[in-house]
Amino acid sequence: GLYLLLAVVGDSRGLSYYSDASVCGHLSISNAELEQLRCELCAAGMLAYHKPLYQILALLPQKSQQRARRGGEDALLAGEVLRRIAAGVRG
């Protein structure tokens, strides 16, 4: 439900600034449930989150994800870019 909501309300790049309260209200879930869902989606590589910004990530075939993580492609996964930005890491 969370991934679908964010896909519907996100902009053309999959970005959404919905607040936790708004997401919980739309999905009729608690803050604790939202946090668990968010963690599961982030761990699965389906979502990047840095408060207050959500970004849904493309669902790549498993082999493409593995190559991107090993550096076999020039582009970084969007989630990795957001994690680096959040951590203040360059390059």
N, C-alpha and C positions, 0 to 999 in steps of 0.2 A: 504494500500500500504506500509506503513512504517513497519508494523509488518512482512509482507511478505518479504520485502527487507532484513530486519535484520535476518529473518529466513534463507534466502538463503545465505547470506554472513557470517553468524556467524560460530563459530567453534563448536566442538562437545558438548560444554556446553552452547551454545546459546550466546556466548560472541562476541561482535563486537566493534571495535575501529574506525569505520567510522566517519570522521569529519562531522560537520554540513553542510559544503559546499558540500562535496561529496554526502551526503544523499539528500540534496536539488537538486543537479544537476541530480541525478538518478531519482528522483520523480517529477522533474520540479515544485517545490514548493518554496515558500519564507521561510526565517528564521522564520517569525512569524507563518506561517502555520505549520512548523516543530515543533515549540515549543508547539503549541496547540495540535497537534496530539500526541506528546510525553506525554504531561500532561494527555490526555484522556486515553492513553494506560496504563500509570502508575496508574491512578485512578481506572482503571478496573482490575488491577492486572495482566495485560498481559505483562508488561515491567518494568524492573528496569533500572534506569539511574543515573549514577554519572559521570559527564564529565571527560574523554571522553569515558567512558565505557557504552555500552548498554548490557543488557541481556534480551533475550526473555524468558518469563516464561511459564511453562507448563500450559495448560488450564485444570485445575482440575474441576471435577464435583462440583457444588455449595456446596453440603454437605461436601465434603472433604475440601474445602476452609474454611468453617465455623468452622469445627473441628480444623483445623490447627491454625486458628486465636484465638480460645478459649483455645488453649493449650491441646487439646485432642489427639494430636499426638506428638511424641518426636521431629520430624524434624520441623524446621522453614521453611516458604516459602522463596524461594530464594530472593525475593524482600525485605523481612524483614532482611535477612542476609546482603544484600548490604546496606540497610538503616542504620543498626547498625554499619557497617564498616565505612560508610561515616560520621557518627556522633561520631565515636570513642568509642562506647559503647561495653563493653565486656560481654560475657556470656549470 
